Amino acid sequence: MPLTIIAITITSARALMPERHRNPRASPGDTFLPSKPALLHAFPDRSQLTQPMAHVPICHRMERHTRLVVAGHPHLIYLRGNNRRLLFASHADRLLWVECVGRALDVTKCRLHQMTLVRAAVYMIVTPTDEVGLSDVVKRACERYTPTRNRQRGGSGRLFEVGFRSRALLDLEQVRTTTLHHDATAFRVGDATDPFVHPWSTAALHAGRLEGRKLRPIWTPSRWYAQLGRTSDERARAYRRAMAEYLERGEAPPVDERIAADEKENYRRRIERPDGRWARERQLQYGPKTASDR
């Protein structure tokens, strides 16, 4: 975790620091940033490091909210490109991502029930086997995909945003609404003219179309989808009816609305990335603002 340290004068610190941590070349009035080991040696009681107006370094640690994961239940996962950076520019990019996700699922034993790829975002529904399953799947997939794509495209820098959004889906109704909403995402944002024929969404798989064959190796039907019918044809017909009804209503599931509310409250998006050597790519880096960004 990052450690923020307020500089203190050498005259007030020399007496507090062990001899091996002192700078012999420092003179009174100089400022310095003591190392973390030096601080912990000098101040074993951490409460001393946070007292206001004290003549000691003030240390603060960034807090991270604990991710709520319910093992054995489906979870929505939402990944976005760093500062709207383009994640997928070709079929080869998408095939690489599918391969990376498949490897991550094999290692973690998690199950993927839904996935949709758009230009600058990934939507998934995954059931983890334990509390660290979600983070492990995302970490393994992103860490394999990012350097490979940057190397192939001559790019560099962070590809995905730090962290990802997730929500537990605790009943079949939440699974139904979230599955339909995310399966239709490519259609809503204009990446597909028909939700059932988009090859990079499980909508085609759910509808029984051949266009979804690229995702079949990593797909496991959810309990909601399995109870739509006794045969694959019955399930496909029931799904197509459910999708048609959803598109007529056009309602976002409550789970997605909560994520949007959290982002509006807590998240600030940088519109443009710094133009530097550490983050460049020989092609378009940013997808246009679409409905999926709102």
C-alpha positions as CSV (number, residue, x, y, z in Angstrom):
1,M,0.0,0.0,0.0
2,P,1.3,3.5,-0.8
3,L,2.7,5.3,2.2
4,T,2.5,9.1,2.4
5,I,5.1,10.7,4.6
6,I,5.3,14.4,5.6
7,A,8.9,15.7,5.5
8,I,10.4,16.7,8.9
9,T,13.5,18.6,9.7
10,I,16.7,16.8,10.4
11,T,17.1,18.5,13.8
12,S,13.8,17.0,15.1
13,A,14.4,13.6,13.6
14,R,18.1,12.8,14.2
15,A,17.4,12.1,17.9
16,L,14.5,9.8,16.9
17,M,16.2,7.7,14.3
18,P,18.7,4.9,15.0
19,E,22.3,5.7,14.0
20,R,22.3,3.4,11.0
21,H,19.3,5.3,9.5
22,R,20.9,8.8,9.8
23,N,22.4,10.7,6.9
24,P,26.0,11.7,8.0
25,R,26.0,14.4,5.3
26,A,22.8,16.1,6.5
27,S,23.0,19.4,8.2
28,P,20.5,21.1,10.5
29,G,17.6,22.5,8.6
30,D,17.7,19.9,5.9
31,T,14.6,18.0,5.1
32,F,14.4,14.3,4.3
33,L,11.9,11.5,3.9
34,P,12.8,8.7,6.3
35,S,12.4,5.2,5.1
36,K,9.5,3.0,6.2
37,P,11.8,0.6,8.1
38,A,13.3,3.6,9.9
39,L,9.9,4.9,10.9
40,L,8.7,1.6,12.2
41,H,11.9,1.2,14.2
42,A,11.6,4.6,15.7
43,F,7.8,4.4,16.3
44,P,6.8,0.9,17.1
45,D,3.4,2.3,18.3
46,R,1.7,3.1,15.0
47,S,-0.8,5.4,16.8
48,Q,2.1,7.9,17.1
49,L,2.3,8.3,13.4
50,T,-1.2,9.7,12.9
51,Q,-1.4,12.2,15.7
52,P,-2.1,15.8,14.4
53,M,0.3,18.6,15.1
54,A,2.9,16.1,16.5
55,H,6.6,16.5,15.6
56,V,6.7,13.1,14.0
57,P,6.0,11.9,10.5
58,I,2.3,11.6,9.7
59,C,1.6,8.4,7.8
60,H,-1.6,7.5,6.1
61,R,-2.6,4.3,4.2
62,M,-5.1,4.3,1.4
63,E,-8.1,2.2,2.3
64,R,-9.6,-0.3,-0.1
65,H,-13.1,-1.5,0.3
66,T,-13.4,-5.3,0.8
67,R,-15.0,-6.9,-2.2
68,L,-18.1,-8.8,-1.4
69,V,-17.9,-12.3,-2.9
70,V,-20.4,-15.1,-2.2
71,A,-18.8,-18.4,-3.2
72,G,-21.1,-20.6,-5.4
73,H,-23.3,-17.6,-6.6
74,P,-23.0,-15.9,-9.9
75,H,-21.4,-12.4,-9.9
76,L,-21.5,-9.6,-12.5
77,I,-18.0,-8.4,-13.5
78,Y,-17.4,-5.2,-15.4
79,L,-14.0,-4.3,-16.8
80,R,-13.2,-1.1,-18.7
81,G,-10.3,0.2,-20.6
82,N,-8.0,2.6,-18.8
83,N,-9.3,6.1,-19.6
84,R,-11.5,4.5,-22.3
85,R,-8.5,2.9,-24.0
86,L,-9.5,0.6,-26.8
87,L,-9.3,-3.0,-25.6
88,F,-10.3,-4.9,-28.8
89,A,-9.4,-3.6,-32.2
90,S,-9.7,-6.8,-34.2
91,H,-11.0,-10.4,-34.1
92,A,-7.4,-11.5,-33.2
93,D,-7.6,-9.3,-30.0
94,R,-10.9,-10.9,-29.0
95,L,-9.7,-14.4,-29.7
96,L,-6.7,-13.7,-27.5
97,W,-8.9,-12.4,-24.7
98,V,-11.1,-15.5,-24.9
99,E,-8.0,-17.7,-24.7
100,C,-6.8,-15.8,-21.7
101,V,-10.1,-16.1,-19.9
102,G,-10.3,-19.8,-20.7
103,R,-6.9,-20.4,-19.1
104,A,-7.9,-18.4,-16.0
105,L,-11.1,-20.4,-15.7
106,D,-9.2,-23.7,-15.9
107,V,-6.8,-22.7,-13.1
108,T,-9.4,-21.2,-10.8
109,K,-12.2,-23.7,-11.5
110,C,-14.7,-20.8,-11.8
111,R,-17.6,-21.0,-14.3
112,L,-18.4,-18.3,-16.9
113,H,-22.1,-18.0,-17.7
114,Q,-22.2,-14.8,-19.8
115,M,-19.7,-12.5,-21.6
116,T,-20.0,-9.6,-24.0
117,L,-17.0,-7.8,-25.5
118,V,-17.4,-4.3,-26.8
119,R,-14.6,-2.0,-27.9
120,A,-13.6,-0.6,-24.6
121,A,-15.3,-2.8,-22.0
122,V,-15.9,-6.4,-20.9
123,Y,-19.1,-7.7,-19.3
124,M,-19.1,-11.1,-17.6
125,I,-21.1,-13.3,-15.2
126,V,-18.9,-15.7,-13.3
127,T,-19.5,-18.1,-10.4
128,P,-16.5,-18.4,-8.2
129,T,-15.6,-21.4,-6.1
130,D,-14.2,-19.3,-3.2
131,E,-13.8,-15.8,-2.0
132,V,-10.7,-15.0,-4.1
133,G,-12.0,-16.6,-7.3
134,L,-13.3,-13.4,-9.0
135,S,-10.1,-11.5,-8.4
136,D,-8.0,-14.4,-9.5
137,V,-9.9,-14.9,-12.8
138,V,-9.6,-11.2,-13.7
139,K,-6.0,-10.9,-12.6
140,R,-4.9,-13.9,-14.5
141,A,-6.8,-13.0,-17.7
142,C,-5.7,-9.3,-17.7
143,E,-2.0,-10.0,-16.8
144,R,-1.8,-12.5,-19.7
145,Y,-3.7,-10.4,-22.2
146,T,-2.2,-6.9,-21.6
147,P,1.5,-7.6,-22.3
148,T,0.7,-9.8,-25.3
149,R,-1.5,-7.2,-26.9
150,N,0.8,-4.3,-26.2
151,R,3.7,-6.3,-27.8
152,Q,1.7,-7.2,-30.8
153,R,0.4,-3.7,-31.3
154,G,3.6,-1.8,-30.4
155,G,1.8,-0.2,-27.5
156,S,2.7,0.2,-23.8
157,G,1.1,1.3,-20.5
158,R,-1.9,0.1,-18.5
159,L,-4.6,-1.4,-20.6
160,F,-7.4,-2.0,-18.1
161,E,-8.5,0.3,-15.3
162,V,-7.1,-0.5,-11.8
163,G,-9.7,-2.7,-10.1
164,F,-13.0,-3.9,-11.5
165,R,-16.7,-3.6,-10.6
166,S,-18.5,-6.7,-9.4
167,R,-21.9,-7.5,-7.7
168,A,-23.3,-10.8,-6.4
169,L,-26.4,-12.0,-8.1
170,L,-28.3,-13.7,-5.3
171,D,-31.4,-15.0,-7.1
172,L,-32.5,-16.2,-10.5
173,E,-34.4,-12.9,-11.3
174,Q,-31.1,-10.9,-11.0
175,V,-29.3,-13.5,-13.1
176,R,-32.1,-13.2,-15.8
177,T,-32.1,-9.4,-16.0
178,T,-28.4,-9.1,-15.9
179,T,-27.8,-11.8,-18.5
180,L,-30.3,-10.2,-20.9
181,H,-29.0,-6.7,-20.3
182,H,-25.4,-7.6,-20.9
183,D,-26.2,-9.9,-23.9
184,A,-27.8,-6.9,-25.5
185,T,-25.0,-4.5,-24.8
186,A,-23.3,-4.7,-28.2
187,F,-26.7,-4.1,-29.9
188,R,-27.5,-1.1,-27.7
189,V,-24.1,0.6,-28.3
190,G,-24.2,0.0,-32.0
191,D,-21.5,-2.7,-32.3
192,A,-24.1,-5.2,-33.7
193,T,-27.3,-4.9,-35.7
194,D,-28.8,-7.9,-34.1
195,P,-28.1,-9.2,-30.5
196,F,-28.5,-12.8,-31.7
197,V,-25.7,-12.7,-34.3
198,H,-23.0,-10.8,-32.5
199,P,-20.1,-13.4,-32.3
200,W,-18.5,-11.9,-29.2
201,S,-21.5,-12.2,-26.9
202,T,-23.2,-15.2,-25.3
203,A,-26.5,-13.9,-26.7
204,A,-25.8,-16.0,-29.8
205,L,-25.0,-19.1,-27.7
206,H,-28.2,-18.6,-25.6
207,A,-30.2,-18.2,-28.8
208,G,-28.8,-21.4,-30.3
209,R,-27.0,-19.6,-33.1
210,L,-23.7,-20.7,-34.7
211,E,-22.3,-17.2,-34.4
212,G,-21.6,-17.9,-30.7
213,R,-19.3,-20.9,-31.4
214,K,-16.1,-19.0,-30.5
215,L,-17.3,-18.6,-26.9
216,R,-18.7,-22.1,-26.4
217,P,-15.4,-23.6,-25.1
218,I,-15.4,-21.3,-22.0
219,W,-19.2,-21.1,-21.5
220,T,-21.2,-22.9,-18.8
221,P,-25.0,-22.4,-18.9
222,S,-26.4,-20.7,-15.8
223,R,-29.2,-22.2,-13.6
224,W,-31.6,-19.6,-15.0
225,Y,-30.8,-20.6,-18.6
226,A,-30.9,-24.3,-17.8
227,Q,-34.5,-24.1,-16.4
228,L,-35.9,-22.4,-19.6
229,G,-36.6,-25.8,-21.1
230,R,-35.8,-29.5,-21.2
231,T,-34.0,-29.4,-24.6
232,S,-31.5,-27.0,-26.2
233,D,-34.2,-26.0,-28.8
234,E,-36.7,-25.2,-26.0
235,R,-34.2,-23.2,-24.1
236,A,-33.1,-21.2,-27.2
237,R,-36.7,-20.4,-28.1
238,A,-37.5,-19.3,-24.5
239,Y,-34.4,-17.1,-24.5
240,R,-35.3,-15.4,-27.7
241,R,-38.7,-14.6,-26.4
242,A,-37.2,-13.3,-23.1
243,M,-34.8,-11.1,-25.1
244,A,-37.5,-9.7,-27.3
245,E,-39.5,-8.7,-24.3
246,Y,-36.5,-7.2,-22.6
247,L,-35.7,-5.1,-25.7
248,E,-39.3,-3.8,-25.8
249,R,-39.1,-2.6,-22.2
250,G,-35.5,-1.4,-22.4
251,E,-35.0,-1.5,-18.6
252,A,-31.6,-1.7,-16.9
253,P,-31.4,-4.3,-14.1
254,P,-31.1,-2.9,-10.6
255,V,-27.6,-4.3,-10.2
256,D,-26.3,-2.2,-13.1
257,E,-28.1,0.9,-11.7
258,R,-26.2,0.4,-8.4
259,I,-22.9,0.3,-10.2
260,A,-23.7,3.4,-12.2
261,A,-24.7,5.2,-8.9
262,D,-21.5,4.1,-7.2
263,E,-19.4,5.4,-10.1
264,K,-21.2,8.7,-10.2
265,E,-20.5,9.2,-6.5
266,N,-17.0,7.8,-6.1
267,Y,-15.3,7.6,-9.5
268,R,-13.7,10.4,-11.5
269,R,-12.8,9.6,-15.1
270,R,-9.8,11.3,-16.8
271,I,-11.0,12.2,-20.3
272,E,-7.6,12.1,-21.9
273,R,-4.5,10.1,-21.1
274,P,-1.1,11.8,-20.8
275,D,0.7,11.8,-24.1
276,G,4.0,10.2,-23.3
277,R,6.4,7.3,-24.1
278,W,5.1,5.2,-21.3
279,A,1.6,4.9,-22.9
280,R,1.6,4.9,-26.6
281,E,0.1,2.8,-29.4
282,R,0.4,2.9,-33.1
283,Q,-3.3,3.1,-33.6
284,L,-6.5,4.5,-32.1
285,Q,-6.3,4.2,-28.3
286,Y,-9.6,5.6,-27.2
287,G,-13.0,4.3,-28.3
288,P,-15.7,7.0,-28.8
289,K,-18.0,7.6,-25.8
290,T,-20.8,5.2,-26.1
291,A,-23.8,4.1,-24.1
292,S,-21.7,1.6,-22.2
293,D,-19.6,4.5,-20.8
294,R,-22.6,6.3,-19.3
